[in-house]
Structure formats: C-alpha cells, structure tokens
Amino acid sequence: MKSDTIAAVATALSNSGISIIRVSGEEAVNVVNSVFVSKSGKHILKNVKSHTIHYGFIYKNDEMIDEVMVSVMKAPKSFTMEDVVEINCHGGILVTKKILELVILQGARLAMPGEFTKRAFLNGRIDLTKAEAIMDLIEAKSDYALKSSAKQLKGVVYDKVKQLREKIIYEIAFIESAIDDPEHISLDGFYERLGQVTDEVLQEVDHLLEQSENGVLLKNGINTVIVGKPNAGKSSLLNRLVGEEKAIVTDVAGTTRDVLKETITLHGISLNLIDTAGIHETEDKVEKIGVDRAKDFAKDADLIVYVVDSSVPLDDSDDEIIDLIREKKTIVLLNKSDLSTVTDEVSISKKLAQGNKNICRMIKTSTKENVGIDEFEHTIKEMFFQGNISLEDEIYITNLRQKEYLYDTKNSLVLVKQSLADEMPEDFYSIDLMNAYTSLGLIIGEEVEDDLVQEIFSKFCMGK
C-alpha cells in the first residue's frame, strides 16, 4: 500500500550546531535527491547504497541554501521500515525552516506529532509498549526513569505480555477443540490444569500491578508536599534540597503565601517538591487562600513532609495538620534541632498514633546547620522502594494505559477461577479467557483500534 511521504524537523528548532530534517516514505529519496547536489555537482541519491552518508549542498533552483550531510536508509532497514532520508544541516532556525519548506515543495507533507513512530508501529517495526517507551525515554526526569524506559525499549514488557498470552491462547484452543471434537479430545484433568495455569498467570499479573505503583513514581516522580506551621523551616528545607535560594526565607511568620514548585533528583529518584503556606488560623484573605491551597495539595500528595519547629510546643494548628495527613505516607522533620527542644518524637508519636495507618518516619533536622538532610533523602527511598530499586530483574509498568489493561486482565482471570469453582460449562471459561487475552493484546497493540493509536501518538513531539 502506497503511503505519502512525510517530513519534519527531528531536532529542537533553535540555534544550535546542527539540525536534522527527517523524511520518510516511498518518495523520500526522490524528494531529497531533487534538492541535494553532491560535491561533484550531481544528484546522486537515487543510486547510493543504503545506510550511507553523503556530503553536498541543498539548492533551491540555482541558489545554494546550506552545506549538509545526508543519510540514506532504505526500506525495510529503517526506523519506519520505509525509505528514510535525514538532512543534517547547520542549526540556525532560518536555514532549517528553509530546507524543510523546500522538501515540502518537492512533494513531502509536514508530519503530524509522533507520525514517524506511528509508522514504525503500523509497519511492525515496534509494538505499542516500545513506542510508549520512546516517549518515556525523551521525558525521563531521573536516572531510574531513564533506565526503566531503556529497558522497556528493549522489549521486556512486550516479551512478558507475549508469554502470558501464549499460556492463555493454548487453553482457549484446547477448550474449543474439545467442544468441536469431544470424541477424540478428553477434558479429563483439564480443569485442574486450567486452574493451575490461571493461578500462574494471575500471580504474574498481580506482580506487574504491584510493581506498577513504583513504576509510575519512577516515571512521574514522587509528588512531595511540604507542610507545617508558619516559620517552621519549610522554605529553608526547599532551598536546601534544591541547592539555591528559590523561596524567600525570613524570621517573619507567613512569608510564604502561595505554592512554590521545584523538581529535584535524589539518589536517582525524581521528587516534585511543593512548598506551601504555613497552615494556621488567619484573618488575612491572601494568606488564607495560600493555606487552603496547601490543604488541597496535601490531599493529592504521594508523600507529606511535615516540618515541625521542635523549639516550640505543639498547638491547635499542629492538630489540624496531623488530622490532614493521617491517610498519607509522612516524614516528620523535627526541625531546628540546634535550638532547645520543646517538641520531641514522643509528643508527635502520641498524636500520630491516633488512627494513622500509614508509614511515618521522624527525623531530627536543622536546615540551618544541614543536619539530618542525608537521612531524610535515604528515608524517601526506603519508604517507596524498600531501599532498593532493581532494574535488572523487575519489570516496572510506568504507563497508566497499560496498567488499566492489566486490571482488566486480572478481572477476567478472576471470573475464570469463579467459573471453575462453580463448575460452569466450558464455554464460560473460553469467553473470560478470551477477554483476558484481548486485554493483554491491547497493551502491546496486537488488539487495537485506530482511535487509540491516534490518541497515543498525538502525545509525541513533532519529528518523532
């Protein structure tokens, strides 16, 4: 099937050393050949070998536009499995735009966001999990996110899903064969085997779902909200973690009136830090808005960092904060430990113990003296990843779309187990097994509709 030829700038459109214009499609070589002239003054690209690079010039009529290097990769040995030509030109914005416009005038059209990767998927070069891993790789915010995306790009999710699907389709085929030819295919012992296989697949799906919680955190970062009373040291903590004066710090309570956001990396893990206004009763309308925003952000946080001024006693504002964070993973920083201690671990523990079911750690800190900050950083890793992130043996599902289909798979397999327990007819098993098989197929794109494909690739950047 003939497809049109697409083109786009594959690098950031800014002044830089080089820019790359990527062209893909059946006419890619002809399109670029019409504007490229070699050092010898000839249009040579039609006759060159695949995976070769050629020095020359881009011309518009008789006007030389730029000195370039052109890479030619012929189908099917290219990213899109089509003919792909890449023009490496100088990185000025104007010259890059001129060359792209020239290529489009020769018959190519401007590519849609993600269209190169979409073609790679539609042509069988990659599956959906690898396509999504490409975008995750581009957007990676931390070392672990980068490594996890690279691992998925190698096909670990695809391989696992294919393995699970093969187990399921074998059982579906056996059931259908037994129903069609009961005289020659016996179901003796089948129910016990099906129960065992269903348990095995369920166990693997459950493990993937358990690790997906960590996977999403690796990809998106841990949403960390810093709360506390005014002048407890919240902004000083933010500045200490970020490594520069991002928040204004004074001795005046209530200096921070709005939300400050910063993303940092600690030990390879991304933290989305949110410094909030001090939570307390106030008549100041502007400050009250900041307090309300602090409460809203705390409700959606993955981690609460409760900064307590240990040099002053707890009061009603602390009670309000503790009620707010009872259902959250919390680290309590007993700050200003360089001063005389009035509030200690015991007094905080008594209040937190009243219905707090979540993990809570307490650390003595002094943001002024940089005491306890290292312990705080290691504690975060322990709380979310049990102190260890293994990228060698574990598969981390980082994509919410994939996670939803895993839940669908699990629900279908649970129905299979229920049908076995109720001794239902064989076609009941077949229906639910096929639903599980289809849900897994949606993860890798072997069972997929056009609108889903469009939605996924529309999120990609231009030129990719």
Contacts in CASP RR format, 6 or more apart in sequence:
PFRMAT RR
TARGET T0000
AUTHOR 0000-0000-0000
METHOD contacts of the structure
MODEL  1
MKSDTIAAVATALSNSGISIIRVSGEEAVNVVNSVFVSKSGKHILKNVKS
HTIHYGFIYKNDEMIDEVMVSVMKAPKSFTMEDVVEINCHGGILVTKKIL
ELVILQGARLAMPGEFTKRAFLNGRIDLTKAEAIMDLIEAKSDYALKSSA
KQLKGVVYDKVKQLREKIIYEIAFIESAIDDPEHISLDGFYERLGQVTDE
VLQEVDHLLEQSENGVLLKNGINTVIVGKPNAGKSSLLNRLVGEEKAIVT
DVAGTTRDVLKETITLHGISLNLIDTAGIHETEDKVEKIGVDRAKDFAKD
ADLIVYVVDSSVPLDDSDDEIIDLIREKKTIVLLNKSDLSTVTDEVSISK
KLAQGNKNICRMIKTSTKENVGIDEFEHTIKEMFFQGNISLEDEIYITNL
RQKEYLYDTKNSLVLVKQSLADEMPEDFYSIDLMNAYTSLGLIIGEEVED
DLVQEIFSKFCMGK
2 26 0 8 1.000
3 25 0 8 1.000
3 26 0 8 1.000
3 82 0 8 1.000
3 119 0 8 1.000
4 25 0 8 1.000
4 108 0 8 1.000
4 109 0 8 1.000
5 23 0 8 1.000
5 24 0 8 1.000
5 25 0 8 1.000
5 26 0 8 1.000
5 27 0 8 1.000
5 28 0 8 1.000
5 31 0 8 1.000
5 107 0 8 1.000
5 108 0 8 1.000
5 109 0 8 1.000
6 23 0 8 1.000
6 24 0 8 1.000
6 25 0 8 1.000
6 108 0 8 1.000
6 109 0 8 1.000
6 110 0 8 1.000
6 111 0 8 1.000
6 112 0 8 1.000
6 115 0 8 1.000
6 116 0 8 1.000
6 119 0 8 1.000
7 21 0 8 1.000
7 22 0 8 1.000
7 23 0 8 1.000
7 24 0 8 1.000
7 31 0 8 1.000
7 100 0 8 1.000
7 103 0 8 1.000
7 104 0 8 1.000
7 108 0 8 1.000
7 109 0 8 1.000
7 110 0 8 1.000
7 111 0 8 1.000
8 21 0 8 1.000
8 22 0 8 1.000
8 100 0 8 1.000
8 110 0 8 1.000
8 111 0 8 1.000
8 115 0 8 1.000
8 116 0 8 1.000
8 462 0 8 1.000
8 463 0 8 1.000
9 19 0 8 1.000
9 20 0 8 1.000
9 21 0 8 1.000
9 22 0 8 1.000
9 96 0 8 1.000
9 100 0 8 1.000
9 462 0 8 1.000
9 463 0 8 1.000
10 20 0 8 1.000
10 21 0 8 1.000
10 22 0 8 1.000
10 86 0 8 1.000
10 116 0 8 1.000
10 463 0 8 1.000
10 464 0 8 1.000
11 18 0 8 1.000
11 19 0 8 1.000
11 20 0 8 1.000
11 91 0 8 1.000
13 19 0 8 1.000
13 93 0 8 1.000
13 96 0 8 1.000
13 97 0 8 1.000
14 92 0 8 1.000
14 93 0 8 1.000
15 91 0 8 1.000
15 92 0 8 1.000
15 93 0 8 1.000
16 91 0 8 1.000
16 92 0 8 1.000
17 90 0 8 1.000
17 91 0 8 1.000
17 92 0 8 1.000
18 88 0 8 1.000
18 89 0 8 1.000
18 90 0 8 1.000
18 91 0 8 1.000
19 88 0 8 1.000
19 89 0 8 1.000
19 90 0 8 1.000
19 91 0 8 1.000
19 92 0 8 1.000
19 95 0 8 1.000
19 96 0 8 1.000
20 86 0 8 1.000
20 87 0 8 1.000
20 88 0 8 1.000
20 89 0 8 1.000
21 86 0 8 1.000
21 87 0 8 1.000
21 89 0 8 1.000
21 96 0 8 1.000
21 99 0 8 1.000
21 100 0 8 1.000
21 103 0 8 1.000
22 84 0 8 1.000
22 85 0 8 1.000
22 86 0 8 1.000
22 111 0 8 1.000
22 116 0 8 1.000
22 463 0 8 1.000
23 31 0 8 1.000
23 32 0 8 1.000
23 84 0 8 1.000
23 85 0 8 1.000
23 86 0 8 1.000
23 87 0 8 1.000
23 103 0 8 1.000
23 108 0 8 1.000
24 78 0 8 1.000
24 79 0 8 1.000
24 80 0 8 1.000
24 82 0 8 1.000
24 83 0 8 1.000
24 84 0 8 1.000
24 85 0 8 1.000
24 111 0 8 1.000
24 116 0 8 1.000
24 119 0 8 1.000
25 80 0 8 1.000
25 82 0 8 1.000
25 83 0 8 1.000
25 84 0 8 1.000
26 82 0 8 1.000
26 83 0 8 1.000
27 83 0 8 1.000
27 107 0 8 1.000
27 108 0 8 1.000
28 82 0 8 1.000
28 83 0 8 1.000
28 84 0 8 1.000
28 85 0 8 1.000
28 108 0 8 1.000
29 45 0 8 1.000
29 46 0 8 1.000
29 72 0 8 1.000
29 74 0 8 1.000
29 83 0 8 1.000
29 85 0 8 1.000
30 46 0 8 1.000
31 85 0 8 1.000
31 103 0 8 1.000
31 106 0 8 1.000
31 107 0 8 1.000
31 108 0 8 1.000
32 45 0 8 1.000
32 70 0 8 1.000
32 85 0 8 1.000
32 87 0 8 1.000
32 103 0 8 1.000
32 106 0 8 1.000
33 43 0 8 1.000
33 44 0 8 1.000
33 45 0 8 1.000
33 46 0 8 1.000
34 43 0 8 1.000
34 106 0 8 1.000
35 58 0 8 1.000
35 59 0 8 1.000
35 60 0 8 1.000
35 99 0 8 1.000
35 102 0 8 1.000
35 103 0 8 1.000
35 106 0 8 1.000
36 43 0 8 1.000
36 45 0 8 1.000
36 54 0 8 1.000
36 56 0 8 1.000
36 57 0 8 1.000
36 58 0 8 1.000
36 59 0 8 1.000
36 68 0 8 1.000
36 70 0 8 1.000
36 87 0 8 1.000
37 43 0 8 1.000
37 56 0 8 1.000
37 57 0 8 1.000
37 58 0 8 1.000
37 59 0 8 1.000
38 44 0 8 1.000
38 54 0 8 1.000
38 55 0 8 1.000
38 56 0 8 1.000
39 55 0 8 1.000
39 56 0 8 1.000
44 54 0 8 1.000
45 54 0 8 1.000
45 70 0 8 1.000
45 72 0 8 1.000
45 85 0 8 1.000
48 54 0 8 1.000
48 72 0 8 1.000
49 72 0 8 1.000
50 72 0 8 1.000
50 73 0 8 1.000
50 74 0 8 1.000
50 77 0 8 1.000
51 71 0 8 1.000
51 72 0 8 1.000
51 73 0 8 1.000
51 74 0 8 1.000
51 77 0 8 1.000
52 71 0 8 1.000
52 72 0 8 1.000
53 69 0 8 1.000
53 70 0 8 1.000
53 71 0 8 1.000
53 72 0 8 1.000
54 69 0 8 1.000
54 70 0 8 1.000
54 71 0 8 1.000
54 72 0 8 1.000
55 68 0 8 1.000
55 69 0 8 1.000
56 67 0 8 1.000
56 68 0 8 1.000
56 69 0 8 1.000
56 70 0 8 1.000
57 64 0 8 1.000
57 65 0 8 1.000
57 66 0 8 1.000
57 67 0 8 1.000
57 68 0 8 1.000
58 64 0 8 1.000
58 65 0 8 1.000
58 66 0 8 1.000
58 68 0 8 1.000
58 87 0 8 1.000
58 89 0 8 1.000
58 99 0 8 1.000
58 102 0 8 1.000
59 65 0 8 1.000
60 98 0 8 1.000
60 102 0 8 1.000
65 95 0 8 1.000
65 98 0 8 1.000
65 99 0 8 1.000
65 102 0 8 1.000
66 89 0 8 1.000
66 90 0 8 1.000
66 95 0 8 1.000
66 98 0 8 1.000
66 99 0 8 1.000
67 89 0 8 1.000
67 90 0 8 1.000
68 87 0 8 1.000
68 88 0 8 1.000
68 89 0 8 1.000
68 99 0 8 1.000
69 87 0 8 1.000
69 88 0 8 1.000
70 85 0 8 1.000
70 86 0 8 1.000
70 87 0 8 1.000
70 88 0 8 1.000
71 85 0 8 1.000
71 86 0 8 1.000
71 88 0 8 1.000
72 83 0 8 1.000
72 84 0 8 1.000
72 85 0 8 1.000
73 79 0 8 1.000
73 83 0 8 1.000
73 84 0 8 1.000
73 85 0 8 1.000
73 86 0 8 1.000
74 83 0 8 1.000
75 81 0 8 1.000
75 82 0 8 1.000
75 83 0 8 1.000
76 82 0 8 1.000
76 123 0 8 1.000
78 84 0 8 1.000
79 116 0 8 1.000
79 117 0 8 1.000
79 120 0 8 1.000
79 125 0 8 1.000
80 116 0 8 1.000
80 119 0 8 1.000
80 120 0 8 1.000
80 123 0 8 1.000
80 125 0 8 1.000
81 119 0 8 1.000
81 120 0 8 1.000
81 123 0 8 1.000
81 124 0 8 1.000
81 125 0 8 1.000
82 119 0 8 1.000
82 123 0 8 1.000
87 99 0 8 1.000
87 103 0 8 1.000
89 95 0 8 1.000
89 96 0 8 1.000
89 99 0 8 1.000
100 110 0 8 1.000
104 110 0 8 1.000
111 462 0 8 1.000
111 463 0 8 1.000
112 118 0 8 1.000
112 457 0 8 1.000
112 458 0 8 1.000
113 457 0 8 1.000
113 458 0 8 1.000
113 459 0 8 1.000
113 460 0 8 1.000
113 461 0 8 1.000
113 462 0 8 1.000
113 463 0 8 1.000
113 464 0 8 1.000
114 457 0 8 1.000
114 458 0 8 1.000
114 460 0 8 1.000
114 461 0 8 1.000
114 462 0 8 1.000
114 463 0 8 1.000
114 464 0 8 1.000
115 457 0 8 1.000
115 463 0 8 1.000
116 463 0 8 1.000
116 464 0 8 1.000
117 126 0 8 1.000
117 131 0 8 1.000
117 134 0 8 1.000
117 457 0 8 1.000
117 460 0 8 1.000
117 464 0 8 1.000
118 131 0 8 1.000
118 453 0 8 1.000
118 457 0 8 1.000
118 460 0 8 1.000
120 126 0 8 1.000
120 131 0 8 1.000
121 127 0 8 1.000
121 128 0 8 1.000
121 131 0 8 1.000
121 445 0 8 1.000
121 453 0 8 1.000
121 457 0 8 1.000
122 453 0 8 1.000
126 134 0 8 1.000
127 155 0 8 1.000
127 158 0 8 1.000
127 444 0 8 1.000
127 445 0 8 1.000
127 446 0 8 1.000
128 443 0 8 1.000
128 444 0 8 1.000
128 445 0 8 1.000
128 448 0 8 1.000
128 456 0 8 1.000
129 152 0 8 1.000
129 155 0 8 1.000
129 157 0 8 1.000
129 158 0 8 1.000
129 161 0 8 1.000
129 399 0 8 1.000
129 402 0 8 1.000
129 443 0 8 1.000
129 444 0 8 1.000
130 152 0 8 1.000
130 153 0 8 1.000
130 155 0 8 1.000
130 158 0 8 1.000
131 456 0 8 1.000
131 457 0 8 1.000
132 152 0 8 1.000
132 399 0 8 1.000
132 401 0 8 1.000
132 402 0 8 1.000
132 456 0 8 1.000
133 149 0 8 1.000
133 150 0 8 1.000
133 152 0 8 1.000
133 153 0 8 1.000
133 155 0 8 1.000
133 157 0 8 1.000
134 153 0 8 1.000
134 460 0 8 1.000
134 464 0 8 1.000
135 459 0 8 1.000
135 460 0 8 1.000
135 464 0 8 1.000
136 145 0 8 1.000
136 148 0 8 1.000
136 149 0 8 1.000
136 152 0 8 1.000
136 219 0 8 1.000
136 398 0 8 1.000
136 399 0 8 1.000
137 146 0 8 1.000
137 149 0 8 1.000
137 150 0 8 1.000
137 153 0 8 1.000
138 461 0 8 1.000
138 464 0 8 1.000
140 146 0 8 1.000
140 149 0 8 1.000
140 219 0 8 1.000
141 219 0 8 1.000
141 220 0 8 1.000
141 221 0 8 1.000
141 263 0 8 1.000
141 265 0 8 1.000
141 270 0 8 1.000
142 218 0 8 1.000
142 221 0 8 1.000
142 265 0 8 1.000
142 268 0 8 1.000
142 269 0 8 1.000
142 270 0 8 1.000
143 265 0 8 1.000
143 268 0 8 1.000
144 218 0 8 1.000
144 268 0 8 1.000
144 269 0 8 1.000
144 389 0 8 1.000
144 391 0 8 1.000
145 218 0 8 1.000
145 219 0 8 1.000
145 221 0 8 1.000
145 270 0 8 1.000
145 398 0 8 1.000
147 391 0 8 1.000
148 215 0 8 1.000
148 218 0 8 1.000
148 219 0 8 1.000
148 391 0 8 1.000
148 396 0 8 1.000
148 398 0 8 1.000
149 219 0 8 1.000
149 398 0 8 1.000
151 391 0 8 1.000
151 395 0 8 1.000
152 398 0 8 1.000
156 395 0 8 1.000
157 395 0 8 1.000
157 397 0 8 1.000
157 402 0 8 1.000
157 443 0 8 1.000
157 444 0 8 1.000
158 444 0 8 1.000
160 204 0 8 1.000
160 208 0 8 1.000
160 395 0 8 1.000
161 440 0 8 1.000
161 441 0 8 1.000
161 443 0 8 1.000
161 444 0 8 1.000
162 444 0 8 1.000
164 201 0 8 1.000
164 204 0 8 1.000
164 205 0 8 1.000
164 409 0 8 1.000
164 440 0 8 1.000
165 437 0 8 1.000
165 440 0 8 1.000
165 441 0 8 1.000
165 446 0 8 1.000
167 197 0 8 1.000
167 200 0 8 1.000
167 201 0 8 1.000
168 197 0 8 1.000
168 201 0 8 1.000
168 433 0 8 1.000
168 436 0 8 1.000
168 437 0 8 1.000
168 440 0 8 1.000
169 437 0 8 1.000
171 194 0 8 1.000
171 197 0 8 1.000
171 429 0 8 1.000
171 433 0 8 1.000
172 430 0 8 1.000
172 433 0 8 1.000
172 434 0 8 1.000
172 437 0 8 1.000
174 185 0 8 1.000
174 190 0 8 1.000
175 426 0 8 1.000
175 427 0 8 1.000
175 429 0 8 1.000
175 430 0 8 1.000
175 433 0 8 1.000
176 430 0 8 1.000
177 185 0 8 1.000
178 185 0 8 1.000
178 186 0 8 1.000
178 187 0 8 1.000
178 190 0 8 1.000
178 426 0 8 1.000
179 426 0 8 1.000
179 427 0 8 1.000
187 426 0 8 1.000
191 420 0 8 1.000
194 416 0 8 1.000
194 420 0 8 1.000
194 429 0 8 1.000
195 416 0 8 1.000
195 417 0 8 1.000
195 420 0 8 1.000
198 413 0 8 1.000
198 416 0 8 1.000
198 417 0 8 1.000
198 420 0 8 1.000
199 417 0 8 1.000
201 413 0 8 1.000
201 436 0 8 1.000
202 410 0 8 1.000
202 413 0 8 1.000
202 414 0 8 1.000
202 417 0 8 1.000
205 406 0 8 1.000
205 409 0 8 1.000
205 410 0 8 1.000
205 413 0 8 1.000
206 410 0 8 1.000
208 395 0 8 1.000
208 397 0 8 1.000
208 406 0 8 1.000
209 397 0 8 1.000
209 403 0 8 1.000
209 406 0 8 1.000
209 407 0 8 1.000
209 410 0 8 1.000
211 394 0 8 1.000
211 395 0 8 1.000
211 396 0 8 1.000
211 397 0 8 1.000
212 396 0 8 1.000
212 397 0 8 1.000
212 398 0 8 1.000
212 402 0 8 1.000
212 403 0 8 1.000
212 406 0 8 1.000
214 384 0 8 1.000
214 385 0 8 1.000
214 389 0 8 1.000
214 396 0 8 1.000
215 396 0 8 1.000
215 397 0 8 1.000
215 398 0 8 1.000
216 398 0 8 1.000
216 400 0 8 1.000
216 403 0 8 1.000
217 269 0 8 1.000
217 302 0 8 1.000
217 384 0 8 1.000
218 269 0 8 1.000
218 270 0 8 1.000
218 389 0 8 1.000
218 396 0 8 1.000
218 398 0 8 1.000
219 398 0 8 1.000
219 399 0 8 1.000
220 270 0 8 1.000
220 272 0 8 1.000
221 263 0 8 1.000
221 269 0 8 1.000
221 270 0 8 1.000
221 271 0 8 1.000
221 272 0 8 1.000
221 302 0 8 1.000
222 269 0 8 1.000
222 270 0 8 1.000
222 271 0 8 1.000
222 272 0 8 1.000
222 302 0 8 1.000
222 303 0 8 1.000
222 380 0 8 1.000
222 384 0 8 1.000
223 272 0 8 1.000
223 274 0 8 1.000
223 300 0 8 1.000
223 301 0 8 1.000
223 302 0 8 1.000
223 303 0 8 1.000
224 271 0 8 1.000
224 272 0 8 1.000
224 273 0 8 1.000
224 274 0 8 1.000
224 301 0 8 1.000
224 302 0 8 1.000
224 303 0 8 1.000
224 304 0 8 1.000
224 305 0 8 1.000
224 380 0 8 1.000
225 274 0 8 1.000
225 276 0 8 1.000
225 294 0 8 1.000
225 297 0 8 1.000
225 298 0 8 1.000
225 301 0 8 1.000
225 303 0 8 1.000
225 304 0 8 1.000
225 305 0 8 1.000
226 234 0 8 1.000
226 237 0 8 1.000
226 238 0 8 1.000
226 273 0 8 1.000
226 274 0 8 1.000
226 275 0 8 1.000
226 276 0 8 1.000
226 305 0 8 1.000
226 307 0 8 1.000
227 234 0 8 1.000
227 276 0 8 1.000
227 278 0 8 1.000
227 279 0 8 1.000
227 294 0 8 1.000
227 298 0 8 1.000
227 304 0 8 1.000
227 305 0 8 1.000
227 306 0 8 1.000
227 307 0 8 1.000
227 321 0 8 1.000
227 324 0 8 1.000
227 325 0 8 1.000
228 234 0 8 1.000
228 276 0 8 1.000
228 278 0 8 1.000
228 279 0 8 1.000
228 306 0 8 1.000
228 307 0 8 1.000
228 308 0 8 1.000
228 317 0 8 1.000
228 321 0 8 1.000
229 278 0 8 1.000
229 279 0 8 1.000
229 280 0 8 1.000
229 308 0 8 1.000
229 309 0 8 1.000
229 315 0 8 1.000
229 317 0 8 1.000
229 318 0 8 1.000
229 321 0 8 1.000
230 253 0 8 1.000
230 254 0 8 1.000
230 255 0 8 1.000
230 256 0 8 1.000
230 277 0 8 1.000
230 278 0 8 1.000
230 280 0 8 1.000
231 251 0 8 1.000
231 252 0 8 1.000
231 253 0 8 1.000
231 254 0 8 1.000
231 255 0 8 1.000
231 309 0 8 1.000
232 278 0 8 1.000
232 307 0 8 1.000
232 308 0 8 1.000
232 309 0 8 1.000
232 335 0 8 1.000
233 249 0 8 1.000
233 307 0 8 1.000
233 309 0 8 1.000
233 335 0 8 1.000
233 336 0 8 1.000
233 367 0 8 1.000
234 247 0 8 1.000
234 256 0 8 1.000
234 275 0 8 1.000
234 276 0 8 1.000
234 278 0 8 1.000
234 307 0 8 1.000
235 247 0 8 1.000
235 248 0 8 1.000
235 249 0 8 1.000
235 255 0 8 1.000
235 256 0 8 1.000
235 260 0 8 1.000
235 275 0 8 1.000
236 247 0 8 1.000
236 249 0 8 1.000
236 367 0 8 1.000
236 368 0 8 1.000
237 275 0 8 1.000
237 305 0 8 1.000
237 307 0 8 1.000
237 333 0 8 1.000
237 335 0 8 1.000
237 365 0 8 1.000
237 367 0 8 1.000
238 246 0 8 1.000
238 247 0 8 1.000
238 260 0 8 1.000
238 262 0 8 1.000
238 273 0 8 1.000
238 275 0 8 1.000
239 245 0 8 1.000
239 246 0 8 1.000
239 247 0 8 1.000
239 249 0 8 1.000
239 367 0 8 1.000
240 367 0 8 1.000
240 370 0 8 1.000
240 373 0 8 1.000
241 262 0 8 1.000
241 264 0 8 1.000
241 266 0 8 1.000
241 271 0 8 1.000
241 273 0 8 1.000
241 373 0 8 1.000
242 262 0 8 1.000
242 264 0 8 1.000
242 273 0 8 1.000
246 260 0 8 1.000
246 262 0 8 1.000
247 256 0 8 1.000
247 260 0 8 1.000
247 275 0 8 1.000
248 255 0 8 1.000
248 256 0 8 1.000
249 255 0 8 1.000
254 277 0 8 1.000
254 278 0 8 1.000
254 287 0 8 1.000
256 275 0 8 1.000
256 276 0 8 1.000
256 277 0 8 1.000
256 278 0 8 1.000
257 277 0 8 1.000
257 286 0 8 1.000
257 287 0 8 1.000
257 289 0 8 1.000
257 290 0 8 1.000
258 277 0 8 1.000
258 289 0 8 1.000
258 290 0 8 1.000
258 293 0 8 1.000
259 274 0 8 1.000
259 275 0 8 1.000
259 276 0 8 1.000
259 277 0 8 1.000
259 290 0 8 1.000
259 293 0 8 1.000
259 294 0 8 1.000
259 297 0 8 1.000
260 274 0 8 1.000
260 275 0 8 1.000
261 272 0 8 1.000
261 273 0 8 1.000
261 274 0 8 1.000
261 275 0 8 1.000
262 273 0 8 1.000
262 275 0 8 1.000
263 270 0 8 1.000
263 271 0 8 1.000
263 272 0 8 1.000
263 273 0 8 1.000
264 270 0 8 1.000
264 271 0 8 1.000
264 273 0 8 1.000
265 271 0 8 1.000
266 377 0 8 1.000
266 380 0 8 1.000
266 381 0 8 1.000
267 377 0 8 1.000
267 378 0 8 1.000
267 381 0 8 1.000
269 380 0 8 1.000
269 381 0 8 1.000
269 384 0 8 1.000
269 385 0 8 1.000
269 389 0 8 1.000
271 380 0 8 1.000
274 297 0 8 1.000
274 301 0 8 1.000
276 290 0 8 1.000
276 293 0 8 1.000
276 294 0 8 1.000
276 297 0 8 1.000
276 298 0 8 1.000
277 287 0 8 1.000
277 290 0 8 1.000
277 291 0 8 1.000
277 293 0 8 1.000
277 294 0 8 1.000
278 291 0 8 1.000
278 294 0 8 1.000
279 291 0 8 1.000
279 294 0 8 1.000
279 295 0 8 1.000
279 317 0 8 1.000
279 320 0 8 1.000
279 321 0 8 1.000
279 324 0 8 1.000
280 291 0 8 1.000
280 317 0 8 1.000
281 316 0 8 1.000
281 317 0 8 1.000
282 288 0 8 1.000
282 291 0 8 1.000
295 324 0 8 1.000
298 304 0 8 1.000
298 324 0 8 1.000
298 325 0 8 1.000
298 328 0 8 1.000
299 324 0 8 1.000
301 328 0 8 1.000
302 329 0 8 1.000
302 384 0 8 1.000
303 328 0 8 1.000
303 329 0 8 1.000
303 330 0 8 1.000
303 331 0 8 1.000
303 380 0 8 1.000
303 383 0 8 1.000
303 384 0 8 1.000
304 325 0 8 1.000
304 328 0 8 1.000
304 329 0 8 1.000
304 330 0 8 1.000
304 331 0 8 1.000
305 330 0 8 1.000
305 331 0 8 1.000
305 333 0 8 1.000
306 321 0 8 1.000
306 322 0 8 1.000
306 325 0 8 1.000
306 330 0 8 1.000
306 331 0 8 1.000
306 332 0 8 1.000
306 333 0 8 1.000
307 333 0 8 1.000
307 335 0 8 1.000
308 314 0 8 1.000
308 318 0 8 1.000
308 332 0 8 1.000
308 333 0 8 1.000
308 334 0 8 1.000
308 335 0 8 1.000
308 343 0 8 1.000
308 348 0 8 1.000
309 335 0 8 1.000
309 336 0 8 1.000
309 343 0 8 1.000
310 334 0 8 1.000
310 335 0 8 1.000
310 336 0 8 1.000
310 337 0 8 1.000
310 339 0 8 1.000
310 341 0 8 1.000
310 342 0 8 1.000
310 343 0 8 1.000
310 344 0 8 1.000
310 364 0 8 1.000
311 336 0 8 1.000
311 339 0 8 1.000
311 340 0 8 1.000
311 341 0 8 1.000
311 342 0 8 1.000
311 343 0 8 1.000
312 342 0 8 1.000
312 343 0 8 1.000
313 342 0 8 1.000
313 343 0 8 1.000
314 343 0 8 1.000
314 347 0 8 1.000
314 348 0 8 1.000
314 351 0 8 1.000
318 351 0 8 1.000
319 351 0 8 1.000
322 351 0 8 1.000
322 352 0 8 1.000
326 352 0 8 1.000
326 355 0 8 1.000
326 356 0 8 1.000
326 357 0 8 1.000
326 358 0 8 1.000
327 357 0 8 1.000
327 358 0 8 1.000
328 358 0 8 1.000
329 358 0 8 1.000
329 359 0 8 1.000
329 360 0 8 1.000
329 383 0 8 1.000
329 384 0 8 1.000
330 352 0 8 1.000
330 356 0 8 1.000
330 358 0 8 1.000
330 359 0 8 1.000
330 360 0 8 1.000
330 361 0 8 1.000
331 360 0 8 1.000
331 361 0 8 1.000
331 362 0 8 1.000
331 363 0 8 1.000
331 376 0 8 1.000
331 379 0 8 1.000
331 380 0 8 1.000
331 383 0 8 1.000
332 348 0 8 1.000
332 352 0 8 1.000
332 360 0 8 1.000
332 361 0 8 1.000
332 362 0 8 1.000
332 363 0 8 1.000
333 362 0 8 1.000
333 363 0 8 1.000
333 365 0 8 1.000
333 376 0 8 1.000
334 341 0 8 1.000
334 343 0 8 1.000
334 344 0 8 1.000
334 345 0 8 1.000
334 348 0 8 1.000
334 362 0 8 1.000
334 363 0 8 1.000
334 364 0 8 1.000
334 365 0 8 1.000
335 365 0 8 1.000
335 366 0 8 1.000
335 367 0 8 1.000
336 366 0 8 1.000
336 368 0 8 1.000
337 364 0 8 1.000
337 365 0 8 1.000
337 366 0 8 1.000
337 371 0 8 1.000
338 366 0 8 1.000
338 368 0 8 1.000
338 369 0 8 1.000
338 371 0 8 1.000
345 362 0 8 1.000
348 362 0 8 1.000
349 362 0 8 1.000
352 360 0 8 1.000
359 383 0 8 1.000
361 379 0 8 1.000
361 383 0 8 1.000
363 372 0 8 1.000
363 375 0 8 1.000
363 376 0 8 1.000
363 379 0 8 1.000
364 371 0 8 1.000
364 372 0 8 1.000
365 371 0 8 1.000
365 372 0 8 1.000
365 373 0 8 1.000
365 376 0 8 1.000
366 372 0 8 1.000
367 373 0 8 1.000
378 387 0 8 1.000
381 387 0 8 1.000
381 389 0 8 1.000
397 403 0 8 1.000
397 406 0 8 1.000
401 443 0 8 1.000
401 456 0 8 1.000
402 443 0 8 1.000
405 439 0 8 1.000
405 440 0 8 1.000
405 441 0 8 1.000
405 442 0 8 1.000
405 443 0 8 1.000
406 439 0 8 1.000
406 443 0 8 1.000
408 435 0 8 1.000
408 436 0 8 1.000
408 439 0 8 1.000
409 436 0 8 1.000
409 439 0 8 1.000
409 440 0 8 1.000
412 432 0 8 1.000
412 433 0 8 1.000
412 435 0 8 1.000
412 436 0 8 1.000
412 439 0 8 1.000
413 432 0 8 1.000
413 433 0 8 1.000
413 436 0 8 1.000
415 432 0 8 1.000
416 429 0 8 1.000
416 432 0 8 1.000
416 433 0 8 1.000
416 436 0 8 1.000
419 428 0 8 1.000
419 429 0 8 1.000
419 432 0 8 1.000
420 429 0 8 1.000
438 447 0 8 1.000
441 447 0 8 1.000
441 448 0 8 1.000
442 448 0 8 1.000
442 452 0 8 1.000
END
